[in-house]
Amino acid sequence: MKTRSRILPEAADHVLCELRRGRSLGDICRDDGVPHIGCVMRWVAQDRDGFAARYREARRTGHGKFGHIAYSAAIADRIIDQLMDGRSVVEICREPDMPNQTTVWRWAVENRDGFAARYRRARAIGHGRPGQVPYNAAIAERILGELMKGRPLSEICAEPDMPANASVRNWVKDDRDGFAEQYRQAREIGLHMIADDMLDIVDNRDHDWIARLGPDGDIVFVLDPQRVRRAKLRCDTRQALLSKLLPRVFGEQPKITPRRRRRSRGG
């Protein structure tokens, strides 16, 4: 049965207010009276009391004002200099009058005035080999947030300015700032989000039917077997993954068969 997280009106209003001020969700969830970030993400995913739309609006208000900055050579030079000093893009973009990291990555993808090659060189100087990003609390928080959404680590680490998959696993192994337990909890929350996604796949029948022209020329709707099979395959794949990664919750419980008592030969 699909569980739904009870929304706390006062906490929800506080989250939205602080998001509009430009604070990150991870930072807000450290405030007194605010639930864990995974709980807030469930409010968004389940759209409790229309929270999803209000959350997106607050994010646009609070984070858009720092991100929509046009490319300029002066800002690009400032970013490059700080990257060579070993700072991450996440840290740099928190400063006033700086673009957000998505904007910077877009400059690299679009290679604005040769920015892509300069960006790579600066990263190599400041952070060593590509992917070997030193442990950083802000990056760790971002990784944990994405894991709680059910995203795989390999997909998260493929994004620009993120450490390699192996680097994150080393953070877990070394338990940097208690990262091991936070990682375990984030993965478990993410697996539950995947389970919720399975119910959405099964319950959502919007795309199960297709329009066909009947013999009499009328439009009729028939069940599309390919889409049904695809939905079954998606659910079966997720179930297999969940049973392996979290068997105590999603694995099949062993059946206990009572032993037969042997008759004694003398009886």
C-alpha positions in Angstrom: 0.0 0.0 0.0 1.3 3.4 -0.9 2.2 5.5 2.2 1.6 9.3 2.2 3.6 11.6 4.3 1.4 13.9 6.5 2.2 17.6 5.7 2.9 20.0 8.5 1.4 23.4 7.5 3.7 25.5 9.7 6.8 23.6 8.6 5.7 23.8 4.9 5.1 27.5 5.1 8.6 28.0 6.6 10.2 25.9 3.9 8.5 27.9 1.1 9.4 31.2 2.8 13.1 30.3 3.1 13.2 28.9 -0.4 12.0 32.3 -1.7 14.8 33.9 0.2 17.3 31.8 -1.8 18.3 29.2 0.8 18.8 25.6 -0.2 16.4 22.9 0.9 19.2 21.0 2.7 20.0 24.1 4.7 16.4 24.8 5.5 15.8 21.3 6.8 18.4 21.8 9.5 16.1 24.5 11.1 14.2 23.6 14.2 10.8 22.2 13.6 11.5 21.4 9.9 11.4 17.6 9.0 14.1 15.7 7.2 14.7 16.6 3.6 13.4 13.2 2.5 10.1 14.0 4.1 9.8 17.3 2.3 10.7 15.7 -1.0 7.8 13.2 -0.4 5.5 16.2 0.1 6.6 17.4 -3.4 6.4 13.9 -5.0 2.9 13.2 -3.5 1.8 16.8 -4.0 0.3 17.0 -0.6 -2.2 19.8 -0.3 -0.9 21.3 -3.6 2.6 21.6 -2.2 4.4 20.7 -5.4 3.3 23.8 -7.4 4.0 26.1 -4.4 7.4 24.4 -4.0 8.4 25.0 -7.6 7.2 28.6 -7.5 9.3 29.3 -4.4 12.3 27.7 -6.0 12.0 29.9 -9.1 11.5 33.0 -6.9 14.5 32.3 -4.6 17.0 30.8 -6.9 16.2 32.4 -10.2 17.4 35.8 -9.1 20.9 34.5 -8.6 21.1 32.3 -11.7 19.9 34.4 -14.6 23.1 36.3 -15.2 24.4 36.9 -18.7 27.8 35.7 -19.8 30.6 38.2 -19.2 34.3 37.8 -19.6 34.9 39.3 -16.1 32.6 36.8 -14.4 34.1 33.9 -16.4 37.6 35.0 -15.4 36.6 35.2 -11.8 35.2 31.6 -11.9 38.3 30.3 -13.7 40.6 31.9 -11.1 38.7 30.4 -8.2 38.5 27.0 -9.8 42.3 27.0 -10.1 42.4 27.7 -6.4 40.6 24.5 -5.7 37.1 25.8 -5.0 34.1 24.0 -6.4 31.5 25.6 -8.7 28.9 25.1 -6.0 30.9 27.2 -3.5 31.8 29.9 -6.1 28.2 30.3 -7.3 27.0 31.0 -3.7 28.7 34.3 -3.8 26.7 37.5 -4.5 26.4 38.6 -8.2 27.5 35.1 -9.4 25.4 32.9 -11.7 24.1 29.6 -10.5 26.1 26.4 -11.3 23.6 25.4 -14.0 24.3 28.6 -15.9 28.0 28.1 -15.6 27.7 24.5 -16.9 25.7 25.9 -19.8 28.5 28.3 -20.6 30.8 25.3 -20.7 28.5 23.2 -22.9 28.0 26.1 -25.3 31.7 26.9 -25.2 31.1 30.7 -24.7 34.3 32.5 -25.9 36.3 29.2 -25.4 35.0 28.8 -21.9 34.9 25.0 -22.1 38.6 24.4 -22.5 39.5 27.1 -19.9 37.0 25.4 -17.5 38.6 22.0 -17.9 42.1 23.3 -17.5 41.1 25.2 -14.3 39.4 22.1 -12.9 42.5 20.0 -13.6 44.8 22.5 -11.9 42.5 23.1 -8.9 41.2 19.6 -8.4 43.7 17.2 -9.9 42.5 14.4 -12.1 38.9 14.8 -13.5 36.5 13.4 -11.0 38.9 13.5 -8.1 36.9 16.3 -6.3 37.9 16.7 -2.6 35.2 16.0 -0.1 32.9 19.0 0.1 29.8 19.3 2.4 27.8 21.2 -0.3 28.5 18.6 -3.0 27.8 15.8 -0.5 24.4 17.4 0.4 23.5 17.6 -3.3 24.4 14.0 -3.9 22.3 12.9 -0.9 19.3 14.9 -2.1 19.5 13.4 -5.5 19.8 9.9 -4.1 16.7 10.4 -2.0 14.8 11.1 -5.2 15.7 7.6 -6.4 18.3 8.6 -8.9 21.3 6.2 -9.4 24.7 7.3 -8.2 26.2 6.8 -11.6 23.7 9.2 -13.2 24.3 11.9 -10.5 28.1 11.6 -10.9 27.8 12.1 -14.7 26.8 15.7 -14.2 29.3 18.5 -14.5 31.4 19.4 -11.5 30.4 16.2 -9.7 33.0 13.8 -8.3 33.5 10.4 -9.8 31.4 7.4 -8.7 34.5 5.9 -7.1 35.3 9.2 -5.2 31.8 9.2 -3.5 32.2 5.5 -2.5 35.5 6.4 -1.0 33.7 9.1 1.0 31.4 6.4 2.3 34.3 4.0 3.0 36.2 6.8 4.9 33.0 8.0 6.6 33.9 11.6 5.9 31.9 13.8 8.4 29.5 10.9 9.1 28.8 10.6 5.4 28.5 6.8 5.5 25.2 6.7 7.5 23.8 9.7 5.6 24.5 7.9 2.4 22.8 4.7 3.6 19.7 6.6 4.7 19.5 8.5 1.4 19.8 5.3 -0.6 17.0 3.7 1.5 14.7 6.7 1.0 15.5 6.6 -2.7 14.5 3.0 -2.9 11.2 3.8 -1.3 10.7 6.5 -3.9 11.3 3.9 -6.6 8.7 1.7 -5.0 6.2 4.6 -5.0 7.1 5.1 -8.7 6.1 1.5 -9.4 2.6 2.2 -8.0 2.3 5.3 -10.3 3.3 3.2 -13.3 0.6 0.6 -12.5 -2.1 3.1 -11.5 -1.6 5.6 -14.4 -3.7 4.3 -17.3 -3.5 7.5 -19.3 -1.4 5.9 -22.1 -2.9 2.4 -22.0 -5.4 3.1 -24.7 -4.9 4.1 -28.3 -7.3 5.3 -30.9 -8.1 3.1 -33.9 -10.4 3.4 -36.9 -13.2 0.8 -36.6 -14.7 -1.1 -39.5 -17.7 1.3 -39.6 -15.4 4.3 -39.8 -15.9 5.3 -36.1 -13.0 6.0 -33.8 -12.6 3.3 -31.1 -10.2 3.0 -28.2 -8.4 -0.3 -27.7 -5.9 -1.5 -25.2 -2.3 -1.1 -26.4 -0.6 -4.4 -25.5 2.9 -3.0 -26.2 2.4 -0.2 -23.6 1.0 -2.7 -21.1 4.0 -5.0 -21.6 6.4 -2.1 -21.2 4.8 -1.0 -17.9 5.1 -4.6 -16.7 8.7 -4.7 -17.6 9.4 -1.4 -15.9 7.8 -2.7 -12.7 9.5 -6.1 -12.8 12.9 -4.5 -13.2 12.3 -2.1 -10.3 11.0 -5.0 -8.1 14.1 -7.1 -8.9 16.3 -4.2 -8.0 14.5 -3.4 -4.8 14.5 -7.1 -3.7 18.3 -7.1 -4.1 19.2 -3.8 -2.5 16.6 -3.8 0.3 15.6 -7.4 0.8 14.3 -7.0 4.4 11.5 -4.7 3.0 11.0 -5.7 -0.6 12.4 -9.3 -0.8 10.3 -12.4 -0.6 10.1 -13.8 2.9 11.2 -17.4 3.2 8.4 -19.9 3.7 8.7 -22.0 6.8 7.5 -25.6 6.3 6.8 -27.6 9.4 8.9 -30.7 9.9 7.2 -34.1 9.8 7.7 -36.1 12.9 9.3 -39.5 12.2 7.5 -42.5 13.4 9.5 -44.7 15.7 10.2 -48.2 14.4 8.9 -49.7 17.6 5.6 -47.8 17.3 
